[in-house]
Amino acid sequence: MPFNEDNLKFILGFKLKNLRLQRGYSLKDVATRANMSISYLSEIEKGKKYPKAEKLLALANCYEVGYDELVTVDGQDNLNPLAESLESGFFQEFPFQLFGLQAADLFSLLTTSPDKAGALIRTFLEIGQMYDVRVEHFLFAALRAYQKMHNNYFEDLELAAESFLESDIWGGKPVNEINLRRYLEVNGRYIIDETLLADHPTLHSFRSVFIPGKRPRLFLNKRLLPSQKAFIFGKEIGTRLLGIETRATTSSWIKVESFEQVLNNYRTSYFAGALLIGRTKVVGGLSQLFNQKTWDPVGFLGLMKSLDSTPEMFFYRIGQLAHNYFGLSSHYFMRLAKRDSEDFIDVSKMLNLSTIPLPRGFSNSENYCRKWAGMKLLADRTWERGIAFPDLPARSGPTAQAQRSNFANTGQEVFSFAVSRAMQLSPSDDSAVILGFPMDDALKSVIRFWDDPALKDQLVGITCERCNWGPKECSERMADPSLANEMRDVEVYERALSELQTRYQS
């Protein structure tokens, strides 16, 4: 099996360190025996240096092993798991440098035994395969960690968007779909096509597809709202201004190729949000709403409309500015999707930058709690669709809700906002987006209507299958508590075994 140069350095260093520890030598002992400096030996053991042949021969003589045994990986059973793990897709793609590490550092942290380190990592990789955890899941998890490390706020991207709008090339024009499109066509020589995608037999659900070239071609779904088109144009401008080369070419992920691609997609999305929804307007509008003593859904939706924003863009923007401008340390975002012909509600997007338990990762066959903020909005939309005239759309505008929630399984209190509307590319379906914050002292000092008596306290769960509430606690159950019953049975068995052991223990 061929190995890249960095991994060969690490494997050699790993091997030499273990030989030294097995022999009971210090670095000084080996330095004297092999006629090398202590610092150079330390660099070799850390996998940062690969010595020349004469140095390797001196080390082989020092440890009384053959030269080939020192430099060969193939055929050494204790090193094969380690080497194979280093060459796996996970270690090739995961951005260890984001956390101040190299891939090889993980093994050094775990153990000084190469076979045990390799076996442990291989175990995790096999578990990932069993549960269909692919490399891209790790990459998106790394992105969430990156966002959390920076409180989801990036001043450089805010300034980049503001600098563009203040530049002579933009010229102070209004930020809208028409002007952003014209900028790309004139300054980027883009060819923008809005005719092909919506009627394409396979790609009709995509919002956009980008084809690079001397004259880049951007296919845009004509059914999008002007604000959604403007967001896509904003991302393209961000790609150019930020000097991004590794990028996604479709609006929805088909295949994730690298962490750089994932990170760049996030950066251009952030730039587009900052470009379209300036922080000054968002912070000013939210400050006025948060200072009110009562929840004002009309004012909340009015602010969103004044920013010419979709609910998802609006909530993402609040999440980006929440910590830096309002001191709200963490939050979560969810998007729920409900198909017209189905009762099942899917969590189609999630960003959890909090410690609040959320359902991503549970089985797709489980039914999410109908007491979450946003679920009532979806139920109302379904009811209104049922009584609407066939030739009239069900509610042309979005609806909003605020809610105080208590997660029954952990006792964590949450204050959340939700907005629901019909999906733009499939108007017979509905969606709801939810933005939630831990209900701590910081939130209570910022959002003055947190204790509005008109907002009812709601006890919520995760999924019906994991909830053991009876009819008195919940009248909205969608499925039997099958998993809760399994966990209860395990507790019963454990208690019976404990009683038996106590009774007959000698």
Residue pairs with C-beta under 8 A, 6 or more apart in sequence:
1 73
1 74
1 83
1 84
1 87
3 11
3 73
3 83
3 86
3 87
4 87
5 50
6 47
6 102
6 104
7 83
7 86
7 87
7 104
8 50
8 73
9 47
9 48
9 49
9 50
10 47
10 86
10 102
10 104
10 107
11 47
11 73
11 79
11 82
11 83
11 86
11 114
12 44
12 47
12 50
12 70
12 71
13 44
13 45
13 46
13 47
13 48
14 45
14 47
14 82
14 104
14 107
14 108
14 114
15 70
15 79
15 114
16 44
16 45
16 59
16 63
16 70
17 45
17 112
18 112
18 113
18 114
19 63
19 65
20 26
20 27
20 30
20 45
20 63
21 112
23 63
25 33
27 38
27 41
27 42
28 38
30 36
30 41
30 59
30 62
31 37
31 38
31 41
33 62
34 41
34 55
34 58
34 59
34 61
34 62
35 58
36 55
36 58
40 49
40 51
43 49
44 50
44 51
46 108
47 102
47 104
51 59
56 67
56 70
56 71
57 67
59 70
60 66
60 67
60 69
60 70
63 70
69 76
73 79
73 80
73 83
74 80
77 115
78 113
78 114
78 115
78 118
79 114
79 115
79 118
80 118
81 114
81 115
81 117
81 118
81 119
81 121
81 122
82 107
82 114
82 115
82 117
82 118
82 121
83 118
84 118
84 122
85 91
85 107
85 118
85 121
85 122
85 125
86 103
86 104
86 107
88 125
89 135
90 125
90 128
90 135
90 138
91 103
92 103
93 135
93 138
93 139
93 258
93 259
94 103
94 135
94 138
94 139
94 142
94 259
95 139
95 142
95 259
95 263
96 102
96 103
96 105
96 106
98 142
98 145
98 146
98 259
99 145
106 121
107 114
107 117
107 118
107 121
110 116
110 117
110 120
110 121
111 117
111 120
127 133
128 134
128 137
135 256
136 253
136 256
136 262
139 256
139 258
139 259
139 262
140 256
140 262
142 259
142 262
143 259
143 262
143 263
143 266
144 351
144 352
144 353
146 263
147 266
147 351
147 353
148 330
148 353
151 323
151 324
151 329
152 319
152 320
152 322
152 323
152 331
152 353
153 320
153 321
153 323
153 324
154 267
154 270
154 320
157 267
157 270
157 271
157 274
158 274
158 279
160 238
160 241
160 242
160 271
160 274
161 238
161 271
161 274
161 275
161 278
162 274
162 278
164 170
164 237
164 241
164 275
165 172
165 175
165 275
165 278
169 187
170 183
173 179
175 230
175 275
175 276
176 226
176 230
176 308
177 226
177 227
177 229
177 230
177 233
180 230
180 233
180 234
180 237
181 192
181 229
181 233
183 233
183 237
184 190
184 192
184 218
184 233
184 236
184 237
185 191
185 192
188 216
188 236
188 237
188 240
189 214
189 215
189 216
190 215
190 216
190 217
190 218
190 236
191 215
191 216
191 217
191 218
192 217
192 218
192 220
193 217
193 218
193 219
193 220
194 219
194 220
194 221
194 222
195 222
196 219
197 203
197 204
197 206
197 208
197 209
197 219
197 220
197 221
197 222
198 204
198 221
198 222
198 223
203 209
204 221
205 252
205 425
205 426
206 221
206 250
206 251
206 252
207 220
207 221
207 224
207 228
207 232
207 251
207 252
207 425
208 218
208 219
208 220
208 221
208 232
208 250
208 251
209 218
209 219
209 249
209 250
209 251
210 216
210 217
210 218
210 219
210 236
210 247
210 249
210 250
211 217
211 218
211 219
211 249
212 249
218 232
218 236
220 229
220 232
221 425
223 424
223 425
224 232
224 424
224 425
225 310
225 424
226 308
227 276
227 308
227 309
227 310
227 313
228 310
228 424
230 276
230 308
231 272
231 273
231 276
231 310
231 313
232 251
232 272
233 272
234 271
234 272
234 273
234 275
234 276
235 268
235 269
235 271
235 272
236 268
237 271
237 272
237 275
238 244
238 267
238 268
238 271
238 272
238 275
239 247
239 264
239 268
241 271
242 264
242 267
242 268
242 271
244 264
244 267
244 268
246 257
246 258
246 260
246 261
246 264
247 261
247 264
247 265
247 268
248 261
248 264
248 265
256 262
269 316
270 320
273 313
273 316
273 317
273 320
274 320
276 307
276 308
276 309
276 313
277 307
277 309
277 313
277 314
277 317
279 321
279 325
281 306
281 307
282 307
282 317
282 318
282 321
283 321
283 325
285 303
285 306
285 307
286 303
286 318
286 321
286 326
288 299
289 296
289 299
289 300
289 303
290 326
290 446
290 447
290 448
290 449
291 448
292 299
292 448
292 449
293 448
293 449
293 452
294 449
294 452
294 454
295 402
295 449
295 452
295 454
295 455
296 449
297 399
297 400
297 401
297 402
300 400
300 402
300 417
301 397
301 398
301 399
301 400
301 419
304 311
304 314
304 398
304 419
307 314
307 317
309 317
311 398
311 419
311 420
311 421
311 433
312 335
312 349
312 433
314 419
315 333
315 417
315 419
315 433
315 434
315 435
316 333
318 435
319 331
319 333
319 351
319 353
319 435
322 328
322 331
322 437
323 329
323 330
326 442
326 446
327 442
327 445
327 446
328 437
328 442
328 443
328 446
329 438
329 440
329 442
330 353
330 354
330 355
330 437
330 438
331 353
331 354
331 435
331 436
331 437
332 350
332 351
332 352
332 353
332 354
332 356
332 358
332 434
332 435
332 436
333 349
333 350
333 351
333 352
333 433
333 434
333 435
333 436
334 347
334 349
334 350
334 358
334 374
334 433
334 434
334 436
335 347
335 348
335 349
335 350
335 431
335 432
335 433
335 434
336 345
336 346
336 347
336 348
336 368
336 372
336 374
336 375
336 378
336 431
336 432
336 433
336 434
337 345
337 346
337 348
337 423
337 429
337 430
337 431
338 344
338 345
338 346
338 378
338 382
338 429
338 430
338 431
338 432
339 429
340 385
340 428
340 429
340 430
343 478
344 367
345 367
345 368
345 375
345 378
346 364
347 359
347 360
347 368
348 431
350 358
350 360
352 358
352 360
354 436
354 437
354 438
355 412
355 438
356 407
356 410
356 412
356 414
356 436
356 438
357 407
357 409
357 410
357 412
357 462
358 462
359 366
359 368
359 462
359 463
362 462
362 463
362 466
366 463
366 464
366 465
366 466
366 479
366 483
367 463
367 464
367 465
367 478
367 479
368 375
368 462
368 463
368 464
369 375
369 460
369 461
369 462
369 463
369 464
369 467
370 379
370 476
370 478
371 405
371 458
371 459
371 460
371 461
371 474
371 476
372 403
372 405
372 416
372 418
372 434
372 460
373 401
373 402
373 403
373 405
373 416
373 417
373 418
373 434
373 436
373 458
374 401
374 416
374 418
374 419
374 420
374 432
374 433
374 434
375 432
376 401
377 399
377 400
377 401
377 418
377 419
377 420
377 432
378 420
378 430
378 432
380 399
380 420
381 394
381 395
381 399
381 420
381 422
381 430
382 430
384 394
384 395
385 394
388 394
393 422
393 427
394 422
395 421
395 422
397 421
398 419
398 420
398 421
399 419
399 420
399 421
400 417
400 418
400 419
401 417
401 418
401 419
401 420
402 415
402 416
402 417
402 418
402 449
402 452
402 455
403 415
403 416
403 418
403 455
403 456
403 458
404 413
404 414
404 415
404 439
404 450
404 455
404 456
404 457
404 458
405 413
405 414
405 415
405 416
405 436
405 457
405 458
405 459
405 460
406 412
406 413
406 414
406 457
406 458
406 459
406 460
407 413
407 414
407 460
407 461
407 462
408 459
408 460
408 461
408 467
408 469
409 461
409 462
409 466
412 438
413 438
413 439
414 436
414 437
414 438
414 439
415 436
415 437
415 439
415 443
415 447
415 450
416 434
416 435
416 436
416 437
417 434
417 435
417 436
418 432
418 433
418 434
418 435
419 432
419 433
420 430
420 431
420 432
420 433
421 430
421 431
422 428
422 429
422 430
422 431
423 429
423 430
423 431
437 443
439 450
443 450
444 450
444 451
449 455
459 473
461 467
461 469
461 474
463 479
463 483
464 477
464 478
464 479
464 480
464 481
465 479
465 480
465 481
465 482
465 483
465 484
466 481
466 483
466 484
467 474
467 477
467 481
467 484
468 481
468 484
468 485
468 488
469 477
469 481
471 477
